[in-house]
């Protein structure tokens, strides 16, 4: 009888932790899917008249990618005579300018301008914005390529909804580069990243966008009504999260509207290594927290949970993050305290099934959006099995986020962060130093 009581207590403990992802992740996922299924998904409507636009490409040592980036603009369905390209170079030391000249000669129907700027992406963007013209200003990274209808779909969404002040496109990684990756584990990492992007944009941000609750525009592909952009303080050159900062400026200072344009796709290079992923997510974590602190220092608290979606977002993110870390170390910590090995193992299995179920629902939502993008749809469907590895991928990301939070509290903010090998060496040095100190005290 006593054994049964202990089992019930333990089971209740684990089921309590299972409720958290059910409430915070599964329920919103189901809501997003139902909303999509029962609403009319419109791929796009016609614009009465297409306006001139400025396309800004900030570049730094982009010799290997700039030409192909501009080539994707040339291949765009948006009329070339209405596009003005500004390549804002922040002190490149390679052949970036030569590649710009090559593109200028090859695509003579495009109006192109080279602009030398100070070092830093925000500096480059601001200089180009001051030199921009037209109704809309669109930023894209130099290491990616546009889908042929991306610019057209972005402009049409602006033209058909005058209340929208800024848009972000859907970011996906380039499939061909994933296929060309020979290393099995790196290719698996890249496929998980592809699925993460698809589901984050086409299942997550589509729901956030409806109620003007998009947390951030993507720095790789964002667009603005120029008249509203010029009312901002432009990009903050003193933060590592300039894209988040700009999103918050428009929403909170201009009281404007920021949305996602799901059928405007920009393809970026897949992550080249685990080190790169580690550094990227640490920067994102720092940028997010610095911006929230800057704009909402007096409006963060549990009392704002139902009034402010940013508070909900932070609480949910960190609650789920803490949950994942608890489960990661459950075997090490809880079993010696008398918890059943079988119960803990069963709990891991149940949590894994839960996250696979969430990924499956997001998979269905994303497929609905990708039906107009046949190549992406086929690649996505062919690699459906990746949803089985996504829980592990998200666990790795949670671990990186946790380290990012610790680093943010203990280290000054900077653009360049340590990779995980550098972090590992630092931890080893600290442990060795502490062991030496303990040994010295014992000898005394």
N, C-alpha and C positions, 0 to 999 in steps of 0.2 A: 504493500500500500504506500509506504514511504517512497519507494522507488518510482512508483507511478506519479506521485506528487511532484517529485524532483523533475521527472521527465516533462510533465505539463508546464512547470515553471520555465524550464529550459526552452521548450518548444514555443512558449509564449514570448520569451525574449527574442528568439530568432524571427518569429512571425511579425513582431513589432517592427523590426528592422526591414522586413520585406514590405511593410505598408508604405514606407517612405518612397521607394521608387515607383510603387503602384500609383500613389497619389500624385507625385510630382512629375513622373515621366510617362507612365502608361496612360493615365486619364487624358492629359493634354494631347498625346499622340492619337488616341481614339477620336477625340474631339476634332482634331485637324483633318483626319481621314473622312469622318462623316460630313464635315462641312464642305470638303472638296467634292465628295460623291454627290451630295444633294444640291450643290450649286452649279451654275453653268460656267464651266471653264472656257473662257474666251481667249483664243490664241492671239488675237489682235484685231483692231479695227482700223479703218483707213483714216488718214489725216487729210484734212482739206487742202493744206498747202505745206510743203516741207520747207522749214527755215534753214538758214545757214548756221553751222555749228563750228565750235573750236574744239579740236581734239589735242589734249596735252599728253605728251609722252616724256616723263622725267627719265633721264638716262644717266647711268654711271657705269663705265666700262662695259657697255652693252654691245660690243662689236659682234659677238656671236649670235645675237638675237634681234637686234634692231631692224635689220632689213626684212626679216620674216614678219615682224610685228607690223611694219608699214605696208608690207605686201598684203596682209589680211585686211587692211583698210582699203587698199586698192580693189580687192575682191569683194568689198562690201556692196550690198544692194542699195545703200544710200548713195545718192548722186555725188560723184566726185567733185563737181564744181561747187557744191555747197559745204565741202569739208575744208577746214583750214587746220593743218597739222603744225603744232609747235613742239619741237624737240628741245626740252630744257635740260641741258647738260650741266651736271654739277661736278666739273673738273675731272673728266675722264682722262686716264693715262694710256688707254689703248687706242685702237683704230675705230672708235665709235663714229668720229666725224667722217671718216672715209666711207663707212657703211651708210651714213646719212646721204652723202653725195651720190653713192651708187644708187640708192633708192630714188633720189631726186631725179637722176637721169633716166632711170627705168620707168618711173611713174610720173610722167610729165603732166598728166592731167590733174594731179593733186597739187594743191598749194602747200608748200612746206617752208618752214622757218626754223633756223637754228638759233638757239638762245643760250649764251654762256651765263651760268649762274654761280652762286656761292655753293659750297659743299653742303649736302643734306637734301633729302627728298622734299621736305617742307619748304625749304628755300627755293628749290627749283619750281615747285608748283606755284608758289606765290608770285614769283617773277613772271611765269607764263600766264597766270590769271590776269595780271595787270596788262599784258599784251594781247589778251584774248578779245574776240568779237563774236557777234552772232547771238542767237537766242539762248543757246545752251552751251555749257562748258562740260566736256567729258574727259575724265582722266583714265588712262590705262597704263599699266606697267610695260616696260620695254621688253620683258622676257616672256610675254604671252602673245596669243593671237586671238582675234575676234571671230566669232561665228559670223557668217556672211550677213545674217539678218539682225545682228545684235544692235547696231546703231539705229537701224530703221525701227526696231521694236521699242527701243528706249525713247526715241523722239515721238513716236506715235502715242506712247503712254503719257508723256508730258502734254502733248497737244490735245489729247482727249480728256484730260483732267487738270484744269488750271489750278487746283488746290495743292497739287504736288510740287514741292520745292526742290526735292533731291531724290535721286534714285540710285540704287546699287544693282548691278547685274548679278547673274548666277556665275559663280566661279567653279570650274571643273579642271581637273588635271588632264594633260594631253595623253590620250590613249596610246598613241604610237610609241611614245617614249617609255611608257610602262611595258609595252610588249618587247621593246628592245633591251630591257634590263635583264641581264643574264643571271645575276645572283638571286637565288630563290627567295631568301628572307627579305631582301630589299624589295623585290617585286611584290611580295606579299604585303609589305608595309605600304607600298605605293597604292596597291589595290584597296587596302583599308582606308587610306587617305582619300582615294577617289569616292568610295562609298560614303565616307564621312561628309565630304563636300556636297555630294548629291542630296543626301538626306538632310543635312543642315540647312541648305538653301531651299530645296523643293518640298520639304516636309515641315521644317521648323520655322524658317524666316517668312515663309508665305503666310503662316498664321499670325506671327508677330506683326507683319506688315499691315494687316487689315485694320487694326486699332491704333496705328501709329506707334507701335511699341517695338520697332526694329532697334535693337541695341546699338548696332554700328553698321555703317556702310563699309564695304570692302575697299581697302586701299588700292587693290589691283584694278578695280573697275567701278567708278562712281561718276555720277552725272548731276548737273545742277542747272536750274534756271539762272542765267547769268545775272539778272537783275537782283535776285535774292542772294546769290553768292557774294556779290559786291557789298552787301549790307553786313556781312560777317566780318570778323577780325582776321579772316583768311586762316591759313593753317598755322598752328602753334609750332614755332621752331624749337621750343624748349621742352618738348615732350616726345616720348618714343611711340605714343599712340595718337598721331595727328589725325588719323581717319576717325577714331572714336571721338576725339575732341571736336572735330567738325560736325559730326552727327549731333552731338549734344548742343553745340552752338545753334544749329538750325532749329532743333526741337524746343530748347528751353529759353534761348535768348531771343530768337525771332518768332517763337511760337508757331513754327512751320511744320510741314509734314514730310516725313521721309519714308519711302516705300521700297519694296523689292520689285524689280521687273524680271520675273522668272524665265521669260522666253528670250532674254538677252544674255547670251552665254559668252564668257571669256575664258579661254583655256590657258592655264599656267603650267609651268614645268612641275613635274612630280618631285616630291622631296628627295634629295640625292643621298641622304644618309640619316641614321638615327641621331647623330650629332646635330644635324641641321634641324630636325624636328624638335629636338630638345631646346635649342636656342630660340627657334621660332615661337614656340608656345610659351616660353618664359617671357619673351618680349610682349606677346599678346596679353599675358597675365598682368604684367607690370603696367602696360598702357591702359588696360581696363580699370585697374584700381586707382591709378593716378588721376585719370579723368573723372571717375565717380567722386573721388575726394574733392576735386577742384570745383565741380559743378553742384554737388549735392551734399556738401559737408553738413549743412544744417537740416537736411531733410532725410537723413538715414536713421532708421530706428524701427523697432517692431510695430510701433503705433502707426507707421506709414505702410504697413504690409499690403492692405487692401486698396490704398489710394495711389500708390506709386509702384509701377511695374518693375522699376529698377531695383527697388528694395526686395521685391519678390524674386527677381532674377538672381540677385546676389545670394539671398538666403537659400534658395533652392540649389544653386550651383554648389555652394559650399557645404550644404547639408548632404547632398549626394556625394560630393567629393569626400567628405568625412566618412560617409557610409562605406564607400568603396575601399578606403584605407583600413577601416575596421575589419572588413571581410578579408582583406589581403593578409592581415597578420593574425587572423582568428585561430588558425591552427597552432601558431607558436605560443600565443598568449592564453587562450581560453581552455585548451585541453588539459594543461597541467593543473588548472583550477577545478577540475572535475567535470567539465562538460563532455558529453558523449562524442566520441570520434565519429560514430555513425550519424549522429544528429547534425554535427557541424558539416560533415561531408554532404549530407542530404540538403542542408541549407544552401551550400555552394551550388549544388545541382539545380535547386529551385530558382536561385537568383540568376544563374546562367540562362535557364529556360525563359525566365521573365524578360531578360535583356534581349535574347534572341527574338522573342515575341514582339517586343517594341521595335526592333530593327526590321522585322518582317512587315509590320504595319507601315512603317516609314518607307519601306521598299515599295509597297503597293502605291502609296501616295506619290512617290517620285516617278513611278512608271506612268502615272496619268499625265504628268507634266512632260515627260520625255517622249510621249507618243508622236510629237511633231518634229522630233530630232532623232531620226531613224538610226544613225550611226551610234549615238550615245545610248539609245534604247537597247540596241543589240548587244553592245559591250556590257551594259548593266545587267541585262537578262542572262547573258552567257556566264557571267561571274556571280550569279546569285548566291553561291556557296559562301561568299565573303561575309554574309550576315552571320555565319557561324563563328567567325573569328573576330567580329566587331567588339563583343564584350571584352575580350582580351586587349584589343587595341585601345579601347576607352579606359581600361584599367591602367595601361601605361601612361596615357594622357593625364589621368588623375594623379598619378605619382609625380609627373612633371609639374602639374599645377600646384601640388602640395609643396614641392621644393621651391617653386616660384613664390609662393606666399611667404615661406620662411625667408628666402633671399630678399624679398621686398622689404621685410621688417628689419633686416639686419644689414643690408647693403644699400648704398646710394643708387638712385635710378640712373641708368645709362643705357645707350642704344645697344652696345655690344655686351652680351652676357656670356658667361662661361658655358662650354659644352659639357656633356656629362662626364667625359674623361677628365677634364680639368676639375670638375666638382669632386670626382672620385679621389683624385690626387690630393685635393684640399682636405677632404674628410680623413684620409689616411694620415696626413700630417698632423691634424688636430688630435686624432686618437693616439698617435705615437707620442706627441707632446704630453698629453694628459697621462698616459701610462708612465712616462718618465717621471712626471711630477709625483704621481702616487708612489712609485718605487722609492723616490728620494725620501718621501715622508715616512715610509715604512722602515727605511734604513736608519732614520733618526730615532 
